């Protein structure tokens, strides 16, 4: 080959690089990993990878299970709504009858039930007109009619009947929140349900005669209704409750030790699962892979191996590159939401699992050669880092939103072999997917 | 290390003696590492390659032909392991004027002494494909045809990669006299870029809020 032997550049490298065996010092850590290879043990890297796979699989299964659970629940809720109109048509006729016979109008409190005779005689003649007055009082019609009806007929109820009644009533009560607009015929369905109910009760009650008991029956049932009545107001909150979002985020971040003066840029990407407990509060967790390069001085680096050595023997500069699996657990509070925009602040703790740490140590005066150290998967800092973040979320459609999240990560414990105070800050950008967007109104 | 001593070690390794394995590993550590460092991008990859190489040495020790020098056999394994390690990204090539490769580095180089660390640093900065071809051609002394067969690339790719490798190395050698002050500059640039991005973002948010 022409020029092969005479090429000066080639010769420079060939001469300079050969015969260098003696320059290279033996390192125990290389033998340690060699022994692992010889023992045919899976390397730590593989173990970590396996852990990641398993945890990802578990997370996926959990996600699926939880998702299905809420999906089914939503279906049930829809079915309940679908039943309502049926009742309405069934009870159309009885309702009108009821208005003649029965009074829905108000008895203001249960104390009045003690004089059922007079009260009800007066009220018996009342229909539509009075009903409006009743609704103006803001008392739920179902309750009223129920309290009233027993005394009206002066009919005591035998112990079994009140029991039935309460069950029926409370079941219906779950839907009765809105007072009726027009009682005469086209009543909002809850009242109709209540009305038919009362009719049945009346019919049942009419058959029995036992003057001693009406009051006790009335007063017994009242408290039960009261407690059950609280339920409907809770239910919608529960239904809107745990929503799930899955976000994919990536961020450039600045890493520095102690202060942000000497910083280096790293990258960071991962997934984040948000569990929305209420409209304002949410928990977020996930996993992200981060590459964190940083520079530190020898004094900021406190390896255990360095203890007891004189400062002259220790390197002056450390430049490091750490690959970290970051598992955050944050609580977020949404303080502003208008239209498509949402703002939230959050805080929590992160666990750093150090996958690989590379260090390069060098001396200021060049008296000693610089050297490198690599550590694989030796350090895990469970909940060792404080997270602070702010999130701006802009909705694209019902399923997707974009997220911009400035954050800061401040370690509570020392990070890595050198137990350094490795701080990171950056702005994560990502897309969030709303897993169950069908919120009941 | 004497020949007899070496044979004893090899015999011990064949009986899976961990102590002898370590002795052999230690004895050839420097030699093996010096090869792997040339082929690898950094110290960590070099150690990984070397260990894979030693694993081949230990598991194939019974195949070793005692009539030949052991060190050459180890060196060959290290080289092959290095090449295998980067095989997946060796295809990188440029279809430039190939003959120009021969002219690079003939006359322009200053007569300066560069130490081992400097030269190693330069060679490690090369892309894997360039570095592998440069190693095989310039240091091991293979021809382009041999390299092409070994790497599974065309001779054209081999020539092209050598050309690019020499070009890059020449620039590095010529610049080696200057102080590298662009490191801090680089960080400053990054900070400015991130700052500008966040200012831009906040403006964007403000705009959206309106």
Interface residues (C-beta under 8 A of the other chain):
Chain A: X1 X2 X3 X4 X6 X7 X8 X9 X10 X12 X13 X14 X16 X17 X18 X20 X21 X22 X23 X24 X25 X26 X27 X30 X31 X33 X34 X35 X37 X38 X252 X254 X263 X264 X265 X341 X358 X369 X372 X374 X392 X394 X404 X406 X426 X427
Chain B: X18 X21 X22 X25 X26 X29 X30 X31 X33 X34 X37 X38 X43 X44 X47 X48 X50 X51 X52 X54 X55 X58 X102 X103 X104 X105 X106 X107 X109 X114 X115 X116 X117 X118 X119 X120 X123 X134 X137 X138 X139 X141 X143 X144 X166 X169 X170 X173 X187 X190 X191 X194 X197 X198 X201 X205 X208 X209
